[in-house]
Amino acid sequence: MSRRILLIVAALSIALPSGALAQDAEQRPLSEMLGDLYVDVAFKNASAFASVFGLPPHVVFDDFVSGRQFDVTAALNKQIAAQVTSFPLGSSAAGFTWTFVPDSGTFQRSSDSFGPTFVERALTVGRNRFNLGVNFQRASFDQIEGRNLGDNEIRVYTGVRSVGVFFEDSLNLKLTTDTVGIFANYGVTDHFDLGVAVPIVHVKMDATLTTRVGSSSGGVPATAQSFLTERSGSSSGIGDIIGRAKYNFLQKPLGGLAAGVDFRFPTGNELELTGLAGYQSKFYVAASGSRTRITPHANFGYTFSGESAAASSGETFVFAPPDEWNFAGGVDVAATPRLTVVGDLVGRTLRNSFRLEPTASEFGPAFTEFSLNEYNLRQTMGTLGFKFNPRSTALVSASVLFPINHQGLTDNLTYIVGIDWAF
């Protein structure tokens, strides 16, 4: 068996260099990069195996293209599309909220707090008041299902079981998104707001598959030679534009109850992972109140999702977004007249989402890989931050977002900075 492994390693050493395949890969959409990577590695592995045993590559290729290879690709692509492109952008609610005083014909602030960061509050901006904001958000995704993306923990085993020789292909994935969000909010009446959010998104992916040869009886030797196949790509553009409306139907001092709707238009490019493969409509209820300088708030909602032509065609590697249950809550504290400290929890349940689960490969329980299953994906994130009023009606803000649980794709620490103005 060791002689066969040495021969296969020698065959891999003289196989077609991965760099020769990179030019064609760069022309593919970003959504196809991982699938292209796995197929190229599988064909290279099959060719090396076939040359050792004197078989045509296409005879053994089907044995090497494990369904779990594409399970991994499908789950990653769906979670990237469903989570990266719909990652929380922050609330469009204005930091300054106003109430018109008829006796004096002037506006006065309706709250000492500048409001939450990722949660909607029931307060509206005020009749004929306008709020404009921009923020920058950077996310570098570190894990999927609690496994590190950068430590070769996501493995797939391929080979011919009857021979007992397998290939271990482990993934190292670097995935980052930089998003500039532009927000505008206008008070049509004292109870009714209209808003829009325009994200400008840059997505970058660097993926490496590390291939090592082993056997069912001896495993993968600690000194086994590794073969690297790399792919990289990036895309930039306008993401999915969101139109928003909120109506405060039960106005109370410093809060009350409001109902809102967010329409996410599929203006991003789903093939380049800058947008979802379908529209979304989110309906929610926001409740907020105040006790002295501490303002609690909570949101509950449901998101309905549609499917784009690309997702339904069967000729692409993009998937329609799932429906979601949404909840969020927290408090903001007016520490001083110019400073508000914010703490929130943001949760979402993506219904019938693709999940990766560890399972024993066909080469034995010692060689664990990932298989694809369909479950609800529940994510809970926490955020801490502040909003500061340097002068007039300008606000600067900074916050961090971090995972509470580790389902799906997670970033250990997402940074958000922003500025907005009230007019």
Secondary structure as UniProt FT lines:
FT   HELIX           2..13
FT   HELIX           19..26
FT   HELIX           30..32
FT   HELIX           33..53
FT   HELIX           57..64
FT   HELIX           67..79
FT   HELIX           80..84
FT   TURN            85..86
FT   STRAND          98..101
FT   TURN            102..105
FT   STRAND          106..109
FT   TURN            127..128
FT   STRAND          130..141
FT   STRAND          143..144
FT   TURN            145..146
FT   STRAND          147..148
FT   TURN            149..152
FT   STRAND          154..160
FT   TURN            161..164
FT   STRAND          165..187
FT   STRAND          192..215
FT   TURN            216..218
FT   TURN            222..223
FT   STRAND          227..238
FT   STRAND          242..252
FT   TURN            253..254
FT   STRAND          255..264
FT   HELIX           270..272
FT   STRAND          280..288
FT   TURN            292..293
FT   STRAND          294..305
FT   HELIX           309..312
FT   STRAND          324..336
FT   TURN            337..338
FT   STRAND          339..361
FT   TURN            362..363
FT   STRAND          364..388
FT   TURN            392..393
FT   STRAND          394..403
FT   STRAND          409..410
FT   STRAND          414..422
//
